[in-house]
Amino acid sequence: MAKQTKILGRNDLLTRGKLKTELVDLGDGESVYVREMTGREKNQFEQSCMKQVKKGDKTEFIPTLDDFKAKLAVFTCCDGAGMNLFEANDFQKLSMNISAAKLERIIIIAEKLNKISDADKEDMLKN
């Protein structure tokens, strides 16, 4: 028997749903939760990957992958209740203090949960 599909209405979509979380083993007996981003968080994350550049008297914004991994970790690491561990500007301190191996373990799961592919990263740089 086929599973029935629930058609969501306005109230369903305007009520924050449960975001998927996954416990990530960082090695050495350490773990952290990583979760899906909301639509707003994903927009903020993408905006954080833009760099302001002055060209003469004009200001342009260009895409950059500088600290991409630390920024993604900042937007996706959470506690057991799904609340963010970091503030948006914590990415520099995080990138200077976390090992590359631990950060990579976080990013693998963050990219999976948030459907971020290599093609998506390339598109960010093009647009």
C-alpha positions as a Markdown table, in Angstrom:
| # | Residue | x | y | z |
|---|---|---|---|---|
| 1 | Met | 0.0 | 0.0 | 0.0 |
| 2 | Ala | 1.4 | 3.4 | -1.0 |
| 3 | Lys | 2.2 | 5.9 | 1.7 |
| 4 | Gln | -0.1 | 9.0 | 1.6 |
| 5 | Thr | 1.6 | 12.3 | 1.1 |
| 6 | Lys | 0.7 | 15.2 | 3.4 |
| 7 | Ile | 0.0 | 18.4 | 1.6 |
| 8 | Leu | 1.4 | 21.3 | 3.7 |
| 9 | Gly | -0.5 | 24.5 | 4.2 |
| 10 | Arg | 0.5 | 28.0 | 5.1 |
| 11 | Asn | 0.6 | 27.3 | 8.9 |
| 12 | Asp | 2.6 | 24.1 | 8.4 |
| 13 | Leu | 5.2 | 26.0 | 6.4 |
| 14 | Leu | 5.4 | 29.0 | 8.8 |
| 15 | Thr | 5.9 | 26.8 | 11.8 |
| 16 | Arg | 9.5 | 25.8 | 12.4 |
| 17 | Gly | 9.8 | 22.1 | 11.7 |
| 18 | Lys | 12.2 | 19.7 | 13.3 |
| 19 | Leu | 15.6 | 20.1 | 11.7 |
| 20 | Lys | 17.6 | 16.9 | 11.1 |
| 21 | Thr | 20.6 | 16.6 | 13.4 |
| 22 | Glu | 23.5 | 14.1 | 13.4 |
| 23 | Leu | 26.0 | 13.3 | 16.1 |
| 24 | Val | 29.5 | 13.6 | 14.6 |
| 25 | Asp | 32.4 | 11.6 | 16.1 |
| 26 | Leu | 35.4 | 13.9 | 16.1 |
| 27 | Gly | 37.8 | 11.2 | 17.4 |
| 28 | Asp | 39.6 | 11.2 | 20.8 |
| 29 | Gly | 36.2 | 10.5 | 22.5 |
| 30 | Glu | 34.8 | 13.9 | 21.4 |
| 31 | Ser | 31.6 | 14.5 | 19.4 |
| 32 | Val | 29.4 | 17.4 | 18.3 |
| 33 | Tyr | 25.9 | 17.7 | 16.9 |
| 34 | Val | 25.5 | 19.1 | 13.4 |
| 35 | Arg | 22.2 | 20.1 | 11.9 |
| 36 | Glu | 20.3 | 21.3 | 8.9 |
| 37 | Met | 20.1 | 25.1 | 8.4 |
| 38 | Thr | 16.9 | 27.0 | 8.1 |
| 39 | Gly | 16.3 | 28.9 | 4.9 |
| 40 | Arg | 17.3 | 32.1 | 6.5 |
| 41 | Glu | 20.5 | 30.6 | 8.0 |
| 42 | Lys | 21.4 | 29.3 | 4.6 |
| 43 | Asn | 21.0 | 32.7 | 3.1 |
| 44 | Gln | 23.1 | 34.2 | 5.9 |
| 45 | Phe | 25.8 | 31.6 | 5.3 |
| 46 | Glu | 25.9 | 32.3 | 1.6 |
| 47 | Gln | 26.1 | 36.0 | 2.2 |
| 48 | Ser | 29.0 | 35.4 | 4.6 |
| 49 | Cys | 30.8 | 33.9 | 1.5 |
| 50 | Met | 30.8 | 37.3 | -0.2 |
| 51 | Lys | 33.7 | 39.7 | 0.0 |
| 52 | Gln | 33.4 | 43.5 | -0.3 |
| 53 | Val | 36.0 | 44.9 | -2.8 |
| 54 | Lys | 36.6 | 48.5 | -3.7 |
| 55 | Lys | 37.3 | 49.2 | -7.4 |
| 56 | Gly | 38.0 | 52.9 | -7.7 |
| 57 | Asp | 34.9 | 54.7 | -6.4 |
| 58 | Lys | 32.7 | 51.6 | -6.7 |
| 59 | Thr | 32.2 | 48.8 | -4.2 |
| 60 | Glu | 31.5 | 45.3 | -5.5 |
| 61 | Phe | 30.8 | 42.1 | -3.8 |
| 62 | Ile | 32.6 | 39.0 | -5.1 |
| 63 | Pro | 32.1 | 35.4 | -3.9 |
| 64 | Thr | 34.9 | 33.8 | -1.9 |
| 65 | Leu | 35.5 | 30.4 | -0.3 |
| 66 | Asp | 37.7 | 31.9 | 2.4 |
| 67 | Asp | 37.0 | 30.2 | 5.7 |
| 68 | Phe | 34.1 | 28.3 | 3.9 |
| 69 | Lys | 34.5 | 25.3 | 6.2 |
| 70 | Ala | 34.6 | 27.2 | 9.4 |
| 71 | Lys | 31.7 | 29.4 | 8.4 |
| 72 | Leu | 29.6 | 26.3 | 7.5 |
| 73 | Ala | 30.5 | 24.7 | 10.9 |
| 74 | Val | 29.5 | 27.9 | 12.7 |
| 75 | Phe | 26.0 | 27.8 | 11.0 |
| 76 | Thr | 25.5 | 24.1 | 11.6 |
| 77 | Cys | 27.1 | 23.0 | 14.9 |
| 78 | Cys | 24.4 | 22.8 | 17.7 |
| 79 | Asp | 23.6 | 21.4 | 21.1 |
| 80 | Gly | 21.4 | 18.4 | 21.7 |
| 81 | Ala | 18.3 | 20.6 | 21.4 |
| 82 | Gly | 19.3 | 21.9 | 18.0 |
| 83 | Met | 20.4 | 25.4 | 19.2 |
| 84 | Asn | 23.4 | 27.0 | 17.5 |
| 85 | Leu | 26.7 | 26.7 | 19.4 |
| 86 | Phe | 28.3 | 29.7 | 17.7 |
| 87 | Glu | 27.6 | 33.3 | 16.7 |
| 88 | Ala | 28.1 | 34.1 | 13.0 |
| 89 | Asn | 31.3 | 36.0 | 13.6 |
| 90 | Asp | 33.0 | 33.0 | 15.5 |
| 91 | Phe | 34.2 | 31.5 | 12.3 |
| 92 | Gln | 37.7 | 33.1 | 12.4 |
| 93 | Lys | 38.4 | 32.0 | 15.9 |
| 94 | Leu | 37.1 | 28.5 | 15.2 |
| 95 | Ser | 39.2 | 28.1 | 12.0 |
| 96 | Met | 42.3 | 29.1 | 14.0 |
| 97 | Asn | 41.7 | 26.7 | 16.9 |
| 98 | Ile | 40.0 | 23.5 | 15.5 |
| 99 | Ser | 42.1 | 20.8 | 13.9 |
| 100 | Ala | 41.6 | 20.4 | 10.1 |
| 101 | Ala | 40.7 | 16.7 | 10.7 |
| 102 | Lys | 37.9 | 17.6 | 13.2 |
| 103 | Leu | 36.6 | 20.4 | 10.9 |
| 104 | Glu | 36.6 | 18.1 | 7.9 |
| 105 | Arg | 34.5 | 15.5 | 9.9 |
| 106 | Ile | 32.0 | 18.3 | 10.7 |
| 107 | Ile | 31.8 | 19.6 | 7.1 |
| 108 | Ile | 31.2 | 16.2 | 5.6 |
| 109 | Ile | 28.0 | 15.9 | 7.6 |
| 110 | Ala | 27.0 | 19.5 | 7.3 |
| 111 | Glu | 27.3 | 19.4 | 3.5 |
| 112 | Lys | 25.3 | 16.1 | 3.5 |
| 113 | Leu | 22.5 | 17.4 | 5.7 |
| 114 | Asn | 22.2 | 20.7 | 3.9 |
| 115 | Lys | 22.6 | 19.3 | 0.4 |
| 116 | Ile | 25.7 | 21.3 | -0.4 |
| 117 | Ser | 27.7 | 19.8 | -3.3 |
| 118 | Asp | 30.9 | 20.7 | -5.1 |
| 119 | Ala | 28.8 | 22.0 | -7.9 |
| 120 | Asp | 27.0 | 24.3 | -5.4 |
| 121 | Lys | 30.3 | 25.7 | -4.3 |
| 122 | Glu | 31.4 | 26.3 | -7.9 |
| 123 | Asp | 28.0 | 28.0 | -8.6 |
| 124 | Met | 28.6 | 30.3 | -5.6 |
| 125 | Leu | 31.9 | 31.4 | -7.1 |
| 126 | Lys | 30.4 | 32.0 | -10.6 |
| 127 | Asn | 27.4 | 34.0 | -9.3 |
